[in-house]
Amino acid sequence: MTESLWVVAFLSLSLPSGYELTGSSTEKVTRDVFKAKSEFRSWRSPDGKMLVLSSWAPRPLRDGGPAVIVNSSPIEIAGQTAELLEASLFMGMKQDVLATHLKFSNPESTVLVYGKGYSKEEFKALLRNADIRPVP
């Protein structure tokens, strides 16, 4: 299967060909005395599944909204053990979502990756080859 390599902030993802980039933004955000850089990307698979990656450096300055976690299990991604969360309410909306949250120290940042329409196995397979790229 052919794949496309996407690099967001310092994290690389290999996505199957046919995934279409549906959203992309990079912005500097200031809240009170705090500053951060936000990077956002979203993709849609040929069969309509959605994958989203949101990165904040050094930390998020906006709350994504409430979530109801119905299950969690360990997942290995980019050399870290994280939690794979299954949510029935996510970012304040009733929706079934798989998500994982990563924290990095060099550079200091937080990454949220979530998907809609995936089985746990499909979501884990998408993230299996995620890797950290050196920051220039």
C-alpha positions as CSV (number, residue, x, y, z in Angstrom):
1,M,0.0,0.0,0.0
2,T,1.3,3.4,-0.9
3,E,1.6,6.0,1.9
4,S,2.2,9.7,2.2
5,L,4.4,11.2,4.9
6,W,3.0,14.2,6.8
7,V,5.1,16.2,9.2
8,V,3.2,18.4,11.7
9,A,5.3,20.4,14.1
10,F,7.9,17.7,14.9
11,L,5.7,14.6,14.6
12,S,5.6,12.6,11.4
13,L,2.7,10.4,10.3
14,S,2.6,8.0,7.4
15,L,-1.0,7.9,6.1
16,P,-2.3,5.6,3.4
17,S,-2.6,7.2,0.0
18,G,-6.0,8.6,-0.7
19,Y,-6.2,10.5,2.6
20,E,-7.1,14.1,1.8
21,L,-6.0,17.1,3.8
22,T,-9.2,18.9,4.9
23,G,-7.8,21.4,7.4
24,S,-4.5,23.1,8.1
25,S,-3.6,26.0,10.3
26,T,-0.6,27.4,12.1
27,E,-1.0,30.3,14.5
28,K,0.7,32.1,17.4
29,V,-1.7,32.5,20.3
30,T,-1.4,34.9,23.2
31,R,-3.5,34.6,26.3
32,D,-2.7,37.0,29.2
33,V,1.1,36.7,29.6
34,F,1.3,33.2,28.0
35,K,2.3,32.6,24.4
36,A,2.1,29.4,22.3
37,K,2.2,28.1,18.8
38,S,-0.7,26.0,17.6
39,E,-0.5,23.6,14.6
40,F,-3.6,21.8,13.3
41,R,-4.2,19.3,10.5
42,S,-7.1,17.2,9.6
43,W,-7.5,14.5,7.0
44,R,-10.4,12.4,5.6
45,S,-9.9,8.9,4.4
46,P,-11.5,7.7,1.1
47,D,-14.2,5.9,3.1
48,G,-15.1,9.1,5.2
49,K,-13.1,8.5,8.4
50,M,-11.6,11.6,10.0
51,L,-8.1,12.0,11.6
52,V,-7.1,15.2,13.4
53,L,-3.7,16.2,14.9
54,S,-3.4,19.3,17.1
55,S,0.0,20.4,18.5
56,W,0.6,23.1,21.0
57,A,4.1,24.4,22.0
58,P,4.8,24.8,24.8
59,R,1.2,24.0,26.1
60,P,-2.4,24.4,25.0
61,L,-3.9,27.9,25.7
62,R,-7.5,26.9,24.8
63,D,-9.7,24.2,26.3
64,G,-11.1,21.8,23.8
65,G,-14.3,21.3,25.8
66,P,-15.7,18.5,28.0
67,A,-15.3,14.8,27.2
68,V,-16.9,11.6,28.5
69,I,-14.3,8.8,28.5
70,V,-15.9,5.4,28.3
71,N,-12.7,3.3,28.1
72,S,-9.0,3.6,28.0
73,S,-6.1,1.3,27.2
74,P,-2.4,1.7,26.6
75,I,-1.0,2.6,23.2
76,E,2.6,3.0,22.0
77,I,3.1,6.1,19.8
78,A,6.3,7.9,18.8
79,G,8.3,6.1,21.5
80,Q,5.9,6.9,24.3
81,T,3.3,4.8,26.1
82,A,0.1,6.9,26.2
83,E,-3.6,6.2,26.8
84,L,-5.9,5.4,23.9
85,L,-9.2,7.0,25.0
86,E,-12.6,6.1,23.8
87,A,-15.0,9.0,24.2
88,S,-18.8,9.3,23.7
89,L,-18.7,13.1,24.2
90,F,-15.7,14.9,22.9
91,M,-15.0,18.7,22.7
92,G,-18.4,19.3,24.1
93,M,-20.3,17.3,21.3
94,K,-21.9,13.9,21.4
95,Q,-19.7,11.9,19.1
96,D,-17.7,8.6,19.3
97,V,-14.0,9.4,19.1
98,L,-10.7,7.6,19.7
99,A,-8.0,9.9,21.0
100,T,-4.5,10.0,22.5
101,H,-2.6,12.8,24.2
102,L,1.2,13.1,24.1
103,K,3.5,15.3,26.0
104,F,7.1,16.1,24.9
105,S,9.9,17.8,26.7
106,N,12.2,18.7,23.8
107,P,10.6,20.7,22.4
108,E,8.1,21.3,25.2
109,S,4.7,20.6,23.6
110,T,1.4,18.7,23.8
111,V,-0.1,16.8,20.9
112,L,-3.6,15.5,20.6
113,V,-4.5,13.0,17.9
114,Y,-8.1,11.9,17.5
115,G,-10.1,10.0,15.0
116,K,-13.8,9.4,14.1
117,G,-15.1,6.3,12.4
118,Y,-12.1,4.0,13.2
119,S,-12.0,0.8,15.1
120,K,-9.4,0.6,17.8
121,E,-7.2,-1.6,15.6
122,E,-7.4,0.8,12.6
123,F,-6.6,3.8,14.8
124,K,-3.6,2.0,16.4
125,A,-2.3,0.9,13.0
126,L,-2.4,4.5,11.7
127,L,-0.4,5.7,14.6
128,R,2.0,2.8,14.7
129,N,4.6,4.5,12.4
130,A,4.4,8.0,14.0
131,D,7.8,9.3,14.8
132,I,9.5,12.3,16.2
133,R,11.4,14.5,13.7
134,P,14.3,16.8,14.9
135,V,13.3,20.4,15.2
136,P,15.5,22.6,12.9
